[in-house]
Amino acid sequence: METTTVDVPTSDGVADAYLVRPDGDGPFPAVLVFMDAFGLRPRLAEMAERIAARGYVVLVPNLFYRAGRAPLVELSGLADPERRGAIFGQLMPFIGALTPDAVARDAGAYLDVLEAREDVAAGPVAITGYCMGGTNALRAIEAYPDRIAALASFHAGRVVTDAPDSPHLGVGSVTGEVYFAHADNDQSMTAEQIATLEKALDAAGVTYRSELYAGAPHGFTMADTAMYDEQATERHWNALFDLLDRTVHR
């Protein structure tokens, strides 16, 4: 397995990204991973490597590249609940800058890079995202339904809002399969909002699964933070690989 940092040209600059490829010549199916709010760091590389070990080329872009290369802030306090909250506060302006149009433009650039690689198999890719990355991954599959065959979203927040461009309102364009894993008692994705999302998916005829991870906090997959839940994370891996192996493995 080979893990490198690559630069992805976009219409707004250059995004640094992790690229992980399995051993061998390929071609391999591809998976695009959208980071959580804390960005590119060893935990994201570890997760990308676990996906690549299953036979996928994995690209993990720095979604905050407009503000600079990762890391943008000091991340050593993520395991401390109070310091984690303070770090998140520092990152809020970067999260807010990811408008739907910006996410769509960037996703197109990430897909172009994967498509151009000789070691990536022809055809649609899969996308998975964590926290805000899950929300933006939904934006991406909505924008490129012909290029993204599957979405797995984990502990995403603000998928349902009162805004006219709320992510859940765009699911009518999705033609692939989607999976949502919701954290329990998550104020950024309440039971009412989960029900609204599922209603929208049903109305659009989208093939999906939407599951509540009982007892798991928001951010449960991130082993370097205070929110980590080992049991929920293992469940997440099982769900993710089930989706990938059924939809894009070839």
N, C-alpha and C positions, 0 to 999 in steps of 0.2 A: 504494500500500500504506500502511496506517495501523497504527502500533504504539503502544499505550497501556498504562498500568497500571490495572487495575481491582480492585475489592474484591469478593470472593465470600463471601457469608454462609454459614456452616456451623453445625452444632449446637454446635460448640465455640468459635466466635468468627468472625473475619473473616480470610480468606486473601487476601493481595495476590497478584496474578497479572499476567503479560503477556498481552495480547490483541492478536493480529495478524490483520487482515482484508485480503483483496485489494481492489483497486480495483473499482468496479462495485456494482450493487445486490444481486447474488445472486438467490436464496439459494445458499449454498455448502455443501458437505459440511464437517464439522468434524473436527478432530484435537485430541485431548487429549495434551499432552506432560508426562510426569513427569520432573522434573529429576534430575540426579546429586546426590551428597552435598554439592557445593559451592554448590548453589542458584542462585537467580535472579541473573543477571549478564549483561554484554554478550554473551558467547558463547551463552548460551541464547536471547537475543533474536535473534541472527544466525541461529541454527538454525531458530527459529520463523518468521522472515521467509523463509527459503529454502523452507520447506514452504508457507507462505501464497502464495508466488509461483506455485505450481502450481495455485492455485485453491481453497485451503482456509482456513476460519477456524480459527485456532489459539489454544488457551488453555494457558498454562504456569503452573500455580499454585505458590506457595511451600508446599511440603509441610510445612515447619517452622513454619508460621504461629503455632502455639501458643506458640512461644518468642519471637516478635516478627517484625517486617517484615524482609525481606531488604535488605542482607546482614547476617547475624548475627555474622560474624567478619570480620577483615581478610583479604582474598583476594589481595593483591598478590604473594604469594610462590608462587603455584601453579606457575609455570614452573620453580621450583627443586625438585628431587626431595626434598631433606631438609625444606624448609619446607612442601612439599605434604603430606608425611606428618604433620607437626605440626598443620597446619590440619585434616586429616582427624580427628586425635585430638580436637580441640576439638569437632568436630561429632558424635562418636559418641553422646553422650547424646540428641541430637535424632533420630538414626537409630533408636536403640533405643526411643524413645517412639512410633514409628509401628507400633502393634499392628495385627493384621489387622482388628479391629473399627473402629479409627480410620481406617484406609485405606478401608474400605468405606463408612463414613459420609461421609468427605470426597469420595470419588469420586462418590457420589450427588449431592452439592451441586454439584460441578463439571459434571456432566452436566445437572443442572437448569438451570444458568445458560446453557449452550449451547443447550439445547432451547428456552428462552424467547426466544432472539434471533430477530428477524425475518429476519436475513441468514443464518441457518443453515438448511440444507435439512432437511426432516423425515426421520426414520429414524435408524438406528444411526450412531454415530460410530466413528472409529478411535482407538487409543491407542498411543503409543510411549513408551518409557522408557529411561533410561540409568543404568548402575551400579545403585544401590539403586532408582532409578526404574523400571528394567526389572522388578525383582522385585515392586515394588508395583503396577506396571501389570498384571502377571499376577494379583495379588490382585483388582484392579478388574474385569478381564474375567470372572474366576470369580464375582464377586459380582453382576455385571450382564450376563449373557450375552445378554439380549434388547436391551440398549442399546449394546453395544460389539461391532462386527462383525469387528474385526481388531486384533491386537496385534503390534507389532514391539518386541522387547527386545534391547538392545545392551549387551554386556559386563556383564550382570547377575551379581551374586554372591549366594550363599546362597539360591538357588532350591531347592536340595535340602539339607535338614538332617535331623537325627535327631529333631527336635521333632514332636509329634503334629499341629501345625498348619503343618508345612512347606508352602511354596507349591505344590510339585509335587503334593501329595496332593489338591489341589482341582480339578485339570484336568478331572475328569469332568463339570463343569457347563458347560464351554466349548463353545459351538456355532459360534463364528466361526473364522477362520483365524489361525494364529499363526506368527511367525517369531522364531527365536532366533539371535543372532550371538554366539558365545562367543570371548572373548579367549584367546590361546594361553598355556599355562603360568600360568593364573590360579588361585591358591590358594583363591579364594573360589568357584570353580566348576571343579572338577577333571574330568579325563576320566571318572573313575568316576561323578561326580555328573551329568555330561552324559548318560552312558548311562542312569542311573536316571531322569532326566527324560524322555528319549526313550521308555523303556519304559513310563512312566506315560501319555504321550501316545498311544502305540500302543494300549495297553490300553483307553483311553477313546475311541478312534476319532476323535481330534482331527485335523483337517487342519493339517499343520504342515511347516515346514522348520527344521532345526537345523544350523547350519554353524559350523565352527571357522575363525577367521581366523588362519591360520598366521603366527607371528611378531609378531602384534599384541598389545600389552600391555593389561592392564586399564585402562579409561578412554581407549581409543584415539581416540574421536571428539572429545575436548575439546581444541581448538586452543590454549587458554590455559593448559594444564597441561604438565607434563614428560612425560606419557604419550602425547601426541599422535602418531598415525601417519597421515600424509596418504593413503597408498594404501588403508589399511583404511577410512578415513573415506569416501573416494569410493565404495568398494564398499558401504559402509553406505547411502549416499544412493541408489544404484541399487536395492538391495534394499528400502529403505523405500518409494520411489516406486512400484516394481513392485507391492508389496502394497497401498498406498493406492489406486492407480489401478484396481486390479482389484476392490477390495472395497467402497469407499465413494464413489468418484467418480461423480457422477450429474448 
